[in-house]
């Protein structure tokens, strides 16, 4: 049975109720997102699970790595409780995933609340000037602002191999980059 990303993905909201990014459960009451996402939340981080329109809760930031020079863009959130239909994603190694197809889920900033599925090919590891660890390159056009913090699922191995961290446009295409699962596990 394929991995059900929707059951572990969260939408991260600021105090005005606007979507600022995504995240996902890595343990029963522990979620991960990008540190730059929680910085947009000011003092309060509110989360909402995918497909649970009215069930919002406050999450406490317990670890943030973005403020240091060359730190990883990762923040961990402790949830007040876990809805019964939600469950952590299965993290896996990037191993030999280059060239595999991926899907990702995020919440682009298109005004109204919308989830967006992204897909494409997993690339290789590339150095990042902003982060301590290299990032996994993703080839695909749909990743946009609001997808940061979303999980990247290697379809071949049915494991989440990373978290969307940033994207850049080149002359011909858009590339996105993900913090790898091994970095998340080590933190």
C-alpha positions, 0 to 999 in steps of 0.5 A: 500500500502506498505511503499516505502523506496526507495523514501526517502533513500539517499546514503551518499558519501565522497569527492572522490565520494565513498559510506560511508553509507546511510540515509533517509528523515524525513522531506521535506529537512531534512535527518538523518544518523549516525554521524560516517558516516558523519565523513568519509566525511571530510568537504563535505557531498554529497548525492544521492537519490536511483535510481537517478544516476546523481542527487547529491547534497551537504548536510549541517550537522546541528546536530551531536551527536557522538563526546560526550561520551555516545551520540547517533550516529545520524547526521541530514543533511539539503538538498539544495533541494528535488527531486520531486520523493522523500518523507520522510519516516513514523516513528513509535514507536517500541511498540510491534515490537519484533519478527516482520519481517523487511526490510532495505536498505543500500549501502554496500561497495562492490566497485561499487554503489550497493543498498542492501536490508536486511531482518530478525526479529526485536529483543528486546532492548539492552544496548549499551556501546557507546550510551546514549540510548539502541538500537534495535537488528536486526537478519539478515545476510545481514547488512554490512559496508555501511548500517549504516544510513539506515532505518529499516522498520517494515513490520507488522506495515509499519513504519520505527522503526529505523536507522541501527547503527552498526553490530557485528558478533558472533560465529554463526550469525551476529546481527545488531543494530538500533537507534530507531525512538523515539530517532530520533524524540526526537533529 
